[in-house]
């Protein structure tokens, strides 16, 4: 690749960034880094009716959290700035005029009412109204009225749009890096509006002009933009510019049923579809960050939605993804979103975290829940190391370890069936054994308790299950004697006494 690789992510600030958009940004980022290129972000805010305050900042913050920030964007290395389309609006009219002058575009004065009438007439005949080669010279356009008349109507302030004049009877063979050769018949394309009556360009014109001026080498975007590819290539040709290479990514599909993943699917099945939380009409949707996902886990999961490196490897650091990423290994077919696999990735990354960093987060959670934490940081680190293997999220730590911090107030009914007639006496004896131990470490406690059981020929099940039930309130948790060491002699004895009187 001789010229510098420059790829862009070009979202519209119309709300929260959907996880499908994040995947598009990620693939652009990986491709740029792989080829020592530039990944930049352009804000496509020409549609002011759909603009949502705070959305632009949200997008940049989300990419920052995920570790895939653009090297050029609004307020950052604006080499080809501005990077907001609304601040570039004075640029576009000259290019629309250039297409008029070269005969590749024309003025259309049709009113919304007249176009509605045409659509209804076509529907009555069982046809679809398409504005293109077969009717553009029968409609109210500069193709059928004189230049003088056209200029006069424009000068008088009459509303008009500028439409692209799609070539007739041509078969376009276009190359897509992911999909190969794609064929389009120009006679089936409509003459898209390039410039609106409000003086703003449409997405199509602004997108092409900006990609050219910002020296975009590759356009990597979602499959939903595939129908726009012929128009975009024709626009490049009309301007006499070299078109970038295109790659259209597969859709991210619903976990259940068919179709594209939506926020509704996340709401229904209880998983996030936004990287960070977002409020719409007073309803707060939690994002991956707030749900406790690690950004590295989100990146790893998304990278494998529609791409793999040809091996069985599933866990990749961002650097490894950059090294191995190849657009030729992106699949054509849509990738089904699997919420359980999503959690699995978070579990893997949770296990990679240091016990100390997890304990720090968990300690704050404990204080928030019960107002205090009586364990030292070293002890919190030990508790974390004992429970983290069973968790997918740090938020699950409390449920896995609440008995360390708060004595049980009730006992699991099923487990309580292990509390037999002889159990209270055995627990009284066990209490005395525990009380007599000076070196209160897990291994030593276990040795002394098991020696007492062996000497008195007491079966393991008769002691260990009731002992755990007394301390935990259920038959769950890590190694029993690790629990005993951590809660201490006084608390162990107290909980045994309570179980004896309660059960």
LOVEX-108614 format. One record per residue (C-alpha): residue number from 1; chain; x, y, z. Coordinates in Angstrom, 1 decimal, m for minus. Each point is the difference from the previous one (the first is absolute). Layout:
// LOVEX-108614
> nr  kette  u  v  w
> NUM  A  X  Y  Z
...
This chain:
// LOVEX-108614
> nr  kette  u  v  w
> 1  A  0.0  0.0  0.0
> 2  A  2.0  3.0  m1.3
> 3  A  m2.0  3.0  1.2
> 4  A  m0.7  0.6  3.7
> 5  A  m2.9  m2.0  1.5
> 6  A  m2.6  2.4  1.3
> 7  A  m3.3  m1.4  1.3
> 8  A  m2.9  1.7  1.7
> 9  A  m2.8  m0.6  2.4
> 10  A  m2.8  2.5  m0.9
> 11  A  m2.9  m0.3  2.4
> 12  A  m3.0  2.4  0.1
> 13  A  m0.6  1.5  3.5
> 14  A  m3.6  m1.1  0.2
> 15  A  0.3  m2.0  3.3
> 16  A  2.0  m2.6  1.8
> 17  A  2.6  m2.0  m2.0
> 18  A  m1.4  m3.4  m0.8
> 19  A  2.2  m3.1  0.5
> 20  A  m0.1  m0.5  m3.8
> 21  A  1.5  3.5  m0.5
> 22  A  2.7  m0.9  2.6
> 23  A  0.9  m3.1  m2.1
> 24  A  0.3  2.1  m3.1
> 25  A  2.3  2.5  1.9
> 26  A  2.0  m3.0  1.3
> 27  A  0.6  m1.5  m3.4
> 28  A  1.0  3.3  m1.4
> 29  A  2.4  0.5  2.9
> 30  A  1.6  m3.4  m0.4
> 31  A  0.4  0.4  m3.7
> 32  A  1.7  3.4  0.4
> 33  A  2.3  m1.2  2.8
> 34  A  0.9  m3.2  m1.9
> 35  A  1.2  2.1  m3.0
> 36  A  1.6  2.9  2.0
> 37  A  m2.8  2.2  m1.2
> 38  A  m2.4  2.6  1.4
> 39  A  m3.3  m0.6  1.6
> 40  A  m2.1  3.1  0.2
> 41  A  m3.5  1.0  1.1
> 42  A  m2.2  2.3  m1.9
> 43  A  m3.3  1.2  1.4
> 44  A  m2.7  m0.2  m2.6
> 45  A  m2.5  2.5  1.4
> 46  A  m1.5  1.5  m3.2
> 47  A  m3.5  m1.3  1.0
> 48  A  m0.7  2.6  2.7
> 49  A  m3.5  m1.3  0.6
> 50  A  1.4  m3.2  1.4
> 51  A  2.8  1.6  2.0
> 52  A  0.1  m1.0  3.7
> 53  A  1.9  2.2  2.5
> 54  A  2.8  m1.9  1.7
> 55  A  0.1  m2.8  m2.6
> 56  A  3.3  1.1  m1.5
> 57  A  1.7  0.2  3.4
> 58  A  m1.5  m3.4  0.9
> 59  A  1.5  m1.7  m3.2
> 60  A  3.5  1.4  0.7
> 61  A  m0.2  m1.0  3.7
> 62  A  m1.1  m3.5  m0.9
> 63  A  2.9  m0.6  m2.5
> 64  A  2.4  1.4  2.7
> 65  A  m1.3  m2.5  2.6
> 66  A  0.3  m2.9  m2.5
> 67  A  3.6  1.0  m0.8
> 68  A  m0.6  0.7  m3.7
> 69  A  0.2  3.8  m0.1
> 70  A  0.4  1.7  m3.4
> 71  A  3.3  1.8  m0.7
> 72  A  m1.8  2.8  m1.8
> 73  A  m3.4  1.4  0.9
> 74  A  m1.8  3.1  1.2
> 75  A  2.6  2.0  2.0
> 76  A  2.7  m2.6  m0.5
> 77  A  2.6  0.2  m2.8
> 78  A  m2.4  1.6  m2.4
> 79  A  2.3  m0.5  m3.0
> 80  A  m3.0  0.1  m2.5
> 81  A  m2.4  1.8  2.3
> 82  A  m2.6  1.0  0.9
> 83  A  m1.0  m3.6  1.0
> 84  A  m3.7  1.0  0.5
> 85  A  m2.0  0.0  m3.3
> 86  A  m2.2  2.8  1.2
> 87  A  3.2  2.2  0.2
> 88  A  0.9  m1.0  m3.6
> 89  A  m3.4  0.9  m1.6
> 90  A  1.4  2.8  m2.1
> 91  A  2.2  m2.5  m1.8
> 92  A  m2.7  m2.1  m1.5
> 93  A  m2.0  2.4  m2.2
> 94  A  3.0  0.5  m2.3
> 95  A  0.3  m3.8  m0.6
> 96  A  m3.8  m0.2  m0.7
> 97  A  0.4  2.9  m2.5
> 98  A  3.0  m1.9  m1.6
> 99  A  m2.2  m3.0  m0.6
> 100  A  m2.7  2.2  m1.6
> 101  A  2.6  1.6  m2.2
> 102  A  1.4  m3.4  m1.1
> 103  A  m3.5  m1.3  m0.8
> 104  A  0.1  m2.6  2.8
> 105  A  m2.7  1.7  2.1
> 106  A  m3.1  2.1  m0.6
> 107  A  m2.4  2.3  1.8
> 108  A  m3.4  m1.4  1.0
> 109  A  m2.9  2.3  1.0
> 110  A  m2.6  m2.6  0.8
> 111  A  m2.0  0.7  3.1
> 112  A  m0.7  m2.5  2.7
> 113  A  m3.7  0.0  m1.1
> 114  A  0.8  m0.7  m3.6
> 115  A  2.3  m2.9  0.9
> 116  A  m2.6  m1.5  2.3
> 117  A  m2.5  0.2  m2.9
> 118  A  2.4  m1.9  m2.2
> 119  A  0.6  m2.7  2.6
> 120  A  m3.8  m0.5  0.5
> 121  A  m0.6  m0.2  m3.7
> 122  A  2.7  m2.7  m0.3
> 123  A  m1.4  m1.9  3.0
> 124  A  m3.4  0.0  m1.6
> 125  A  1.6  m1.7  m3.0
> 126  A  1.8  m2.5  2.2
> 127  A  3.4  1.7  m0.8
> 128  A  2.7  1.6  2.2
> 129  A  0.9  3.6  m0.7
> 130  A  3.8  0.4  m0.6
> 131  A  1.4  3.4  m1.0
> 132  A  2.5  m0.9  m2.6
> 133  A  0.8  m0.2  m3.8
> 134  A  m3.5  m1.1  m1.0
> 135  A  m1.8  3.1  1.3
> 136  A  2.5  2.7  0.9
> 137  A  m0.7  1.8  m3.4
> 138  A  m3.7  m0.1  0.7
> 139  A  0.2  1.6  3.4
> 140  A  0.7  3.6  1.1
> 141  A  3.8  0.0  m0.5
> 142  A  2.7  2.1  m1.7
> 143  A  0.3  m2.8  m2.6
> 144  A  m3.3  1.1  m1.6
> 145  A  0.0  3.8  0.7
> 146  A  2.4  2.5  m1.4
> 147  A  3.1  1.3  1.9
> 148  A  m1.5  3.5  0.1
> 149  A  m3.3  m1.4  1.5
> 150  A  2.0  m2.1  2.5
> 151  A  2.2  3.0  1.1
> 152  A  m3.1  2.2  0.3
> 153  A  m1.8  m2.5  2.2
> 154  A  3.1  m0.4  2.2
> 155  A  0.5  3.8  0.2
> 156  A  m3.7  0.4  1.1
> 157  A  0.6  m2.2  3.0
> 158  A  m2.0  m3.0  m1.2
> 159  A  0.9  m3.2  1.9
> 160  A  2.1  m2.5  m1.9
> 161  A  2.2  m3.0  0.5
> 162  A  3.0  m1.2  m2.0
> 163  A  m0.3  m3.6  m1.1
> 164  A  2.7  m2.3  m1.4
> 165  A  m0.5  m1.0  m3.6
> 166  A  0.5  m3.7  0.1
> 167  A  1.5  m1.4  m3.3
> 168  A  m2.3  m2.2  m2.2
> 169  A  0.5  m3.6  m1.1
> 170  A  3.2  m0.6  1.8
> 171  A  1.0  m3.1  2.0
> 172  A  2.4  0.9  2.9
> 173  A  2.4  m2.7  1.2
> 174  A  1.2  1.3  3.3
> 175  A  2.6  m1.6  2.3
> 176  A  m0.6  m0.4  3.7
> 177  A  2.9  m1.4  2.1
> 178  A  m2.4  m2.3  2.0
> 179  A  m2.6  m0.8  m2.7
> 180  A  2.1  m0.1  m3.2
> 181  A  m1.6  1.1  m3.3
> 182  A  m3.4  1.5  0.4
> 183  A  m2.2  0.9  m3.0
> 184  A  m2.4  2.9  m0.2
> 185  A  m2.3  1.1  m2.9
> 186  A  m0.1  3.8  m0.2
> 187  A  m3.5  m0.1  m1.5
> 188  A  m1.3  m1.4  3.4
> 189  A  1.6  2.9  2.0
> 190  A  m1.9  3.2  0.9
> 191  A  1.3  3.5  m0.5
> 192  A  0.9  0.8  3.6
> 193  A  m0.3  3.5  1.4
> 194  A  3.5  1.4  0.7
> 195  A  m0.9  3.5  1.1
> 196  A  m3.1  1.0  1.9
> 197  A  m2.2  3.1  m0.2
> 198  A  1.2  1.0  3.5
> 199  A  3.5  0.6  m1.4
> 200  A  1.4  m3.2  1.6
> 201  A  1.6  m3.0  m1.8
> 202  A  m1.5  m3.4  0.4
> 203  A  2.1  m2.8  1.5
> 204  A  1.1  m1.2  m3.4
> 205  A  1.6  3.2  m1.3
> 206  A  1.5  1.0  3.4
> 207  A  1.4  m3.5  0.6
> 208  A  1.7  m0.2  m3.4
> 209  A  1.5  3.5  0.1
> 210  A  1.2  m0.4  3.5
> 211  A  1.6  m3.4  m0.6
> 212  A  1.8  1.4  m3.1
> 213  A  1.2  3.2  1.8
> 214  A  1.0  m2.0  3.1
> 215  A  1.9  m2.5  m2.2
> 216  A  m1.9  m3.0  1.2
> 217  A  1.6  m3.1  m1.6
> 218  A  m2.5  m2.7  1.1
> 219  A  m3.7  0.3  1.0
> 220  A  m0.7  m2.7  2.5
> 221  A  m3.7  0.2  1.0
> 222  A  m3.1  m2.1  0.7
> 223  A  m1.8  m2.1  m2.5
> 224  A  m3.0  2.3  0.1
> 225  A  2.0  2.5  m2.1
> 226  A  0.6  m2.5  m2.8
> 227  A  m3.0  1.3  m2.1
> 228  A  1.7  3.5  0.0
> 229  A  3.3  m1.4  m1.4
> 230  A  m0.9  0.5  m3.7
> 231  A  m1.0  3.6  0.5
> 232  A  3.1  0.7  2.0
> 233  A  2.3  m1.6  m2.6
> 234  A  m1.9  1.9  m2.8
> 235  A  0.5  3.3  1.9
> 236  A  3.7  m0.6  0.2
> 237  A  0.1  m0.7  m3.7
> 238  A  m2.0  3.1  m0.7
> 239  A  2.4  2.2  1.9
> 240  A  3.0  m1.8  m1.7
> 241  A  1.3  m1.1  3.4
> 242  A  1.5  m3.4  1.0
> 243  A  m2.5  m1.9  2.1
> 244  A  1.1  m1.6  3.3
> 245  A  m0.2  m3.8  0.4
> 246  A  m3.3  m1.1  1.6
> 247  A  m0.6  m2.7  2.6
> 248  A  m3.6  m0.6  1.2
> 249  A  m0.1  m1.8  3.4
> 250  A  m2.6  m2.6  0.8
> 251  A  m3.0  0.9  2.3
> 252  A  0.0  m1.0  3.7
> 253  A  m3.2  m2.1  0.2
> 254  A  m2.5  m0.5  2.8
> 255  A  0.8  m2.8  2.5
> 256  A  m3.5  m1.5  m0.7
> 257  A  m1.9  0.2  m3.2
> 258  A  1.1  1.9  m3.1
> 259  A  1.1  3.5  m0.8
> 260  A  2.4  2.7  1.3
> 261  A  0.8  0.2  3.7
> 262  A  m2.0  2.9  1.6
> 263  A  m0.3  1.7  3.4
> 264  A  m3.3  m1.8  0.4
> 265  A  1.8  m3.4  m0.1
> 266  A  2.3  1.2  2.8
> 267  A  m2.9  1.3  2.1
> 268  A  m1.9  m3.3  m0.5
> 269  A  2.9  m2.3  0.8
> 270  A  1.8  2.1  2.5
> 271  A  3.3  0.9  m1.7
> 272  A  1.5  3.4  m0.9
> 273  A  0.1  1.2  m3.6
> 274  A  1.8  3.3  0.8
> 275  A  3.6  0.4  1.2
> 276  A  m0.9  2.6  2.7
> 277  A  m3.3  0.8  1.6
> 278  A  m2.5  2.2  m1.9
> 279  A  m3.2  1.7  1.0
> 280  A  m2.9  0.4  m2.4
> 281  A  m3.2  1.7  1.0
> 282  A  0.8  m0.6  3.7
> 283  A  0.8  m3.7  m0.5
> 284  A  3.5  m0.9  0.9
> 285  A  1.7  m2.9  m1.9
> 286  A  3.1  m1.3  1.6
> 287  A  3.0  m0.6  m2.2
> 288  A  2.7  m2.6  0.0
> 289  A  2.1  2.1  2.4
> 290  A  m2.8  0.4  2.6
> 291  A  m0.9  m3.7  m0.3
> 292  A  3.5  m0.9  1.1
> 293  A  1.6  m1.1  m3.3
> 294  A  3.7  0.6  m0.5
> 295  A  0.7  2.0  m3.2
> 296  A  2.5  m2.6  m1.1
> 297  A  m2.7  m2.7  0.2
> 298  A  m2.4  2.1  m2.0
> 299  A  2.7  0.6  m2.7
> 300  A  1.0  m3.7  m0.1
> 301  A  m3.7  m1.2  m0.3
> 302  A  m0.8  2.6  m2.7
> 303  A  3.1  m0.8  m2.1
> 304  A  m1.2  m3.6  m0.3
> 305  A  m3.5  1.0  m1.2
> 306  A  0.6  m0.5  m3.7
> 307  A  3.8  m0.6  0.0
> 308  A  2.4  m2.6  1.1
> 309  A  3.7  m0.6  m0.6
> 310  A  m0.5  m3.6  m1.3
> 311  A  1.0  m1.6  3.3
> 312  A  m1.8  m1.2  3.1
> 313  A  1.4  2.9  2.0
> 314  A  m2.7  2.0  1.8
> 315  A  1.8  2.3  2.4
> 316  A  1.9  2.9  m1.7
> 317  A  1.6  3.1  1.5
> 318  A  m0.6  3.2  m2.1
> 319  A  3.6  m0.2  m1.2
> 320  A  m0.5  m3.6  m1.1
> 321  A  m3.2  1.0  m1.9
> 322  A  1.9  2.8  m1.8
> 323  A  2.7  m2.5  m0.9
> 324  A  m2.4  m2.7  m1.3
> 325  A  m2.8  2.1  m1.5
> 326  A  m0.7  m0.5  m3.7
> 327  A  m3.1  1.3  m1.9
> 328  A  0.2  m3.1  m2.2
> 329  A  m0.9  m2.1  3.0
> 330  A  m3.2  1.9  0.8
> 331  A  m3.1  m2.1  m0.8
> 332  A  m2.7  1.0  m2.4
> 333  A  m2.8  m1.5  2.0
> 334  A  m1.5  1.7  3.1
> 335  A  1.4  m0.8  3.4
> 336  A  m2.5  m1.1  2.7
> 337  A  0.4  1.9  3.3
> 338  A  0.4  m2.5  2.9
> 339  A  m0.5  1.7  3.4
> 340  A  1.3  m3.1  1.9
> 341  A  3.2  0.0  m2.1
> 342  A  0.3  3.7  0.8
> 343  A  m0.1  m0.8  3.7
> 344  A  2.5  m2.8  m0.5
> 345  A  2.5  2.5  m1.5
> 346  A  m0.5  2.2  3.1
> 347  A  0.6  m3.0  2.3
> 348  A  3.3  m0.7  m1.8
> 349  A  1.2  3.6  0.4
> 350  A  m1.2  0.1  3.6
> 351  A  2.3  m2.9  0.8
> 352  A  2.9  1.9  m1.6
> 353  A  m0.4  3.0  2.4
> 354  A  2.2  0.1  3.0
> 355  A  m1.7  m0.9  3.3
> 356  A  1.1  3.4  1.4
> 357  A  m1.7  2.0  m2.7
> 358  A  m3.2  m2.0  0.3
> 359  A  0.1  0.2  3.8
> 360  A  0.2  3.8  m0.2
> 361  A  m3.2  0.1  m2.1
> 362  A  m1.7  m2.6  2.2
> 363  A  0.9  1.8  3.3
> 364  A  m1.9  3.1  m1.3
> 365  A  m3.0  m2.1  m0.9
> 366  A  0.0  m1.6  3.5
> 367  A  0.1  3.4  1.7
> 368  A  m2.8  1.3  m2.2
> 369  A  m2.1  m3.0  0.9
> 370  A  0.5  m0.2  3.8
> 371  A  1.7  3.2  0.9
> 372  A  3.3  m1.5  1.1
> 373  A  2.6  m2.7  m0.8
> 374  A  1.6  m1.6  3.0
> 375  A  2.6  m1.9  m2.0
> 376  A  3.5  1.3  m0.7
> 377  A  1.0  0.5  m3.6
> 378  A  2.2  m3.2  0.1
> 379  A  m3.1  m1.9  1.3
> 380  A  m2.2  1.5  m2.7
> 381  A  2.6  m1.1  m2.6
> 382  A  m0.1  m3.5  1.4
> 383  A  m3.9  m0.1  m0.1
> 384  A  0.1  1.3  m3.6
> 385  A  2.5  m2.8  m1.0
> 386  A  m2.3  m2.6  1.5
> 387  A  m3.2  1.1  m1.8
> 388  A  1.0  1.6  m3.3
> 389  A  0.2  m3.3  m1.9
> 390  A  m3.8  m0.4  0.4
> 391  A  m0.8  3.5  m1.2
> 392  A  m0.6  1.6  m3.4
> 393  A  m0.1  3.6  1.5
> 394  A  1.3  1.7  3.1
> 395  A  m3.6  0.9  0.7
> 396  A  m0.6  m3.8  0.7
> 397  A  2.7  m0.1  2.7
> 398  A  m2.5  1.1  2.8
> 399  A  m2.4  m2.8  m0.7
> 400  A  2.9  m2.5  m0.1
> 401  A  1.5  1.2  3.3
> 402  A  m2.6  1.9  2.1
> 403  A  0.4  m2.5  2.9
> 404  A  3.6  1.3  0.6
> 405  A  m1.5  3.4  0.9
> 406  A  m3.4  m0.8  1.5
> 407  A  m0.9  m3.1  2.0
> 408  A  m2.8  m2.0  m1.5
> 409  A  m3.5  0.9  1.3
> 410  A  m1.7  m3.0  m1.6
> 411  A  1.1  m3.5  m1.2
> 412  A  m0.6  m1.7  m3.3
> 413  A  m2.9  m2.4  0.6
> 414  A  1.3  m2.7  m2.3
> 415  A  3.4  0.2  1.7
> 416  A  m1.5  0.0  3.5
> 417  A  m1.1  m3.6  m0.6
> 418  A  3.6  m0.9  0.7
> 419  A  m0.6  1.2  3.6
> 420  A  m0.7  m3.3  1.8
> 421  A  m0.9  m0.8  3.6
> 422  A  3.6  m0.5  1.0
> 423  A  1.2  3.2  m1.8
> 424  A  m0.4  2.5  2.9
> 425  A  2.2  m2.1  2.3
> 426  A  2.6  m0.3  m2.8
> 427  A  0.0  3.7  m0.6
> 428  A  0.4  0.7  3.7
> 429  A  3.1  m2.3  0.0
> 430  A  1.2  1.7  m3.2
> 431  A  m0.4  3.4  1.7
> 432  A  2.2  m1.1  2.9
> 433  A  2.7  m1.3  m2.5
> 434  A  m0.1  3.3  m2.0
> 435  A  0.2  2.0  3.3
> 436  A  3.2  m1.9  1.0
> 437  A  1.9  0.8  m3.2
> 438  A  2.7  2.7  0.4
> 439  A  1.6  0.0  m3.5
> 440  A  m3.1  1.0  m1.8
> 441  A  1.1  m0.6  m3.6
> 442  A  m2.0  m2.0  m2.5
> 443  A  2.4  m3.0  m0.3
> 444  A  0.5  m0.3  3.8
> 445  A  m3.8  0.3  0.7
> 446  A  m0.7  m2.7  m2.6
> 447  A  2.7  m2.3  1.5
> 448  A  m1.3  0.3  3.6
> 449  A  m3.7  m0.4  m1.0
> 450  A  0.7  m3.1  m2.2
> 451  A  2.2  m1.5  2.8
> 452  A  m2.9  0.4  2.4
> 453  A  m2.4  m1.6  m2.5
> 454  A  2.4  m2.9  m0.7
> 455  A  0.7  m0.6  3.7
> 456  A  m3.8  m0.1  0.8
> 457  A  m0.8  m1.9  m3.2
> 458  A  m2.4  2.6  m1.1
> 459  A  m1.0  m0.1  m3.7
> 460  A  1.0  3.0  m2.2
> 461  A  m3.6  0.8  m1.1
> 462  A  m1.3  0.1  3.5
> 463  A  2.2  2.9  0.9
> 464  A  1.1  1.9  m3.2
> 465  A  m3.5  0.7  m1.4
> 466  A  m1.5  1.2  3.2
> 467  A  3.1  2.0  0.7
> 468  A  m0.2  1.7  m3.4
> 469  A  m3.8  0.6  0.4
> 470  A  0.7  1.7  3.4
> 471  A  2.6  2.4  m1.5
> 472  A  m1.5  0.7  m3.4
> 473  A  m3.7  m0.8  0.3
> 474  A  0.2  m2.3  m3.0
> 475  A  2.2  m2.7  m1.5
> 476  A  2.0  2.4  m2.2
> 477  A  3.3  1.9  0.1
> 478  A  3.7  m0.7  m0.3
> 479  A  2.2  m2.2  2.1
> 480  A  m1.7  m0.2  3.4
> 481  A  3.1  0.6  2.2
> 482  A  0.9  3.0  m2.1
> 483  A  m3.3  1.5  1.0
> 484  A  0.6  m0.9  3.7
> 485  A  3.4  1.6  0.0
> 486  A  m1.3  3.2  m1.6
> 487  A  m3.0  0.6  2.2
> 488  A  2.1  m0.9  3.1
> 489  A  m0.5  m2.1  3.1
> 490  A  m2.4  2.2  1.8
> 491  A  m2.4  0.3  m3.0
> 492  A  0.2  m3.7  m0.8
> 493  A  m0.9  m0.9  3.6
> 494  A  m2.9  2.5  0.0
> 495  A  m1.4  m1.4  m3.2
> 496  A  0.2  m3.6  1.3
> 497  A  m1.9  1.1  3.1
> 498  A  m2.7  1.7  m2.0
> 499  A  m0.4  m3.0  m2.3
> 500  A  m0.3  m2.4  3.0
> 501  A  m2.8  2.1  1.5
> 502  A  m1.7  0.8  m3.4
> 503  A  0.1  m3.4  m1.7
